[in-house]
Amino acid sequence: MSILTTAATALAATLIGAYAIGQFTSRSINTEITIDAPAEAVWSELADTDAHSEWNPFIRSFSGVLEVGNRLEVTVQPEGKSPMSFTPTVLVSEEARELRWVGRLGFQGIFDGEHFFILEANDNGTTTFRHGERFSGMLAYALFPLIGADTAKGFEAMNRALKERVEAGA
């Protein structure tokens, strides 16, 4: 076996191992807020992508059609941080129930973020809004400490702003 073949085999094994470790060491952010409005009203604001720049302190720009398989254009900016733009793919779009997308750094398995918004209609007419993200891939374990706390604060700020906007009847 040549040195080149040995090096290529070692590199492939390292990448496969790092990918596997990244899948098992994924990190998550989960937030939740109760909104005093039906799920349809919450969805109406969430799905109005053009209006996010008016009220959303975390997702500063948001465009695209919320249909499975479509690419969106999203810019997020945690408070006091630089904006980051990406083009995630819609995985789930169920009106008044769930919106889920996945964004990737490079190709699948390097650093993937599966972002979700889940709307649960409650018997009393309120909606439990669950908002979070699961980070996985080779770099997830290393990058999460750099972005996790600011991202969680951004999710919480967005949740509060959405609650205020929906409850005010915007």
Order of alpha helices (4+ residues) and beta strands (2+ residues): alpha-beta-alpha-alpha-beta-beta-beta-beta-beta-beta-beta-alpha
